[in-house]
Amino acid sequence: MRPMPSLITLFAALALPVSAASAADLRAVKLMENDLGTRAVVDLSGPVEYKYFTLQNPERLVLDIQGGRLDGRYGAPAANGVVTNVRTGKPTPDTLRIVFELGRTVTAQGRLEREGGGSRLVLDLTPPGAKARPIVPSQQTSMAVSSPPSVAPSTPAPVVVAPVLEPREPVVPRAAPARTLRDVIGGSQRELIVAIDAGHGGKDPGAHGPSGLNEKVVTLAVARELARQIDADPGMKAVLIREGDSFVQLQDRYMIARRAQADLFISIHADAALNNSASGASVYVLSTRGASSQAARWLADKENAADLVGGVSLDDKDRNLSAVLLDLSQSATMRASDDIASQVLASLKNVGKAHKAGVERANFVVLRSPDVPSMLVETGFITNPGEEKKLNDPDYRRRLASAIASGVRQYFTDQPPPGTWYAAQQADGETVLASVPDKPVRSATRQHVVSRGETLTLIAAQHGVPVNSLREANNKHTDRVRVGERLKIPLIASAPE
């Protein structure tokens, strides 16, 4: 793997305060290309205070607008010029952040223009070598070096002398070619891989019920039935972590799922309690505290940590940067885990009582995969005589497996990864998308230009998408990427860095 840069470099930031600024709505972002570079025009409902700065690896321009809000009609513009994607987020409740993802290094100059009751923030982005004249002293008086609170450079950032662009003719935005929904979805229909882990096994019997039923027997029976139902679905394929009465180390269980390139990991268990009246099924995902403590362990074990963030060596990184990389790798996975677990719990409530109303969180070892959405299903309390009897009933186990499969199916129907059978069903007319199959749409992918040291796993984490979806969107059979390669990023919402 290529080495990552030792730090994220910050260039000069321009902090341009505007007196009496108040909350303003973001109405639109327009991108226009000319001979000298790219102009971004940010339309706002009123005057604002703002600042902007550039980041490297990958190249980005970050614009923070104090008091900014998203207008309900706002839509991100299509890529144009050096800008490959535009995304928005709220780093603080009072700040609107706009991130311009760039295909190359630029210098930037911004100015705020009043326009009727609103305002326009104009950002001129100029690649190296473009002809430009230095800004005059009156324009430099309000310049100040700034950096985002989460990243600090090791040396002072150089002040950038930003150019003033003077187009020789009117700038007209270049319209991106229209694409149909079928173009967006693509033609391949790969199966989604669901890894199913039967808890305990072999020398570890797990909990046992009043009549002697062992948890490992229940979990294997439910796992086999779930695998049968998953395999019967045309869009999914099951992988059993253990197929018989064998013992598998906890850490090995989620690593087996990762090697299988699983889209989802489900661990099946039966609960136990000192109070034999406790009852009901539960669904768990990894707790935030568990994720934090696991990240600390990865940081302590550099070799293990490198493997779990896509093969990037952490030996030359300071602890803060290493923690950021690990956090990026986990965040998208945890969001997906929450969503799938909620669907499965809702489905299990149709079979019987739930122990708790919502998805629960715990620091289970098997849930710690950084790039495979994972959940643990407690099928019931084996220590409850009534539930032990049900868990020993093949028909009841089939109903449990059917409920879990139904929840998984519903999630993938609602959020189908690109290139899968579920995505193809949307294109073929089985969802709302299909009501307008020939209607041109703005691209359902955005672009990312690979920088030195980046891996597919880290790029997926940066954009908040599952690594398997990223792999499929780019027709990749391995995780190898090249510096300068342009990757398609499926449109799944995520907060900017």
Secondary structure, 3 states (H helix, E strand, C coil): CCCCCCCCCECCCEEECCCCCCCEEEEEEEEEEECCEEEEEEEECCCCEEEEEEECCCCEEEEEEECEEECCCCCCCCCECCEEEEEEEEEECCEEEEEEEECCCCEEEEEEEEECCEEEEEEEEECCCCCCEECCHHHHCCCCCCCCCCCCCCCCCCCCCCEECCCCCCCCCCCCCCECHHHHHCCCCECEEEEEEECCECCECCCECCCCCEHHHHHHHHHHHHHHHHHHCCCEEEEECCCCCCCCCHHHHHHHHHHCCCCEEEEEEEECCCCCCCCCEEEEEECHHHHHHHHHHHHHCHHHHHHHCCCCCCCCCCHHHHHHHHHHHHHHHHHHHHHHHHHHHHHHCCCCCECCCCCEEECCHHHCCCCCCEEEEEEEECCCHHHHHHHCCHHHHHHHHHHHHHHHHHHHHHCCCCCEHHHHHHHHCCCHHHHCCCCCECCCEEEEECCCCCCHHHHHHHHCCCHHHHHHHCCCCCCCCCCCCEEEEECCCCCCC
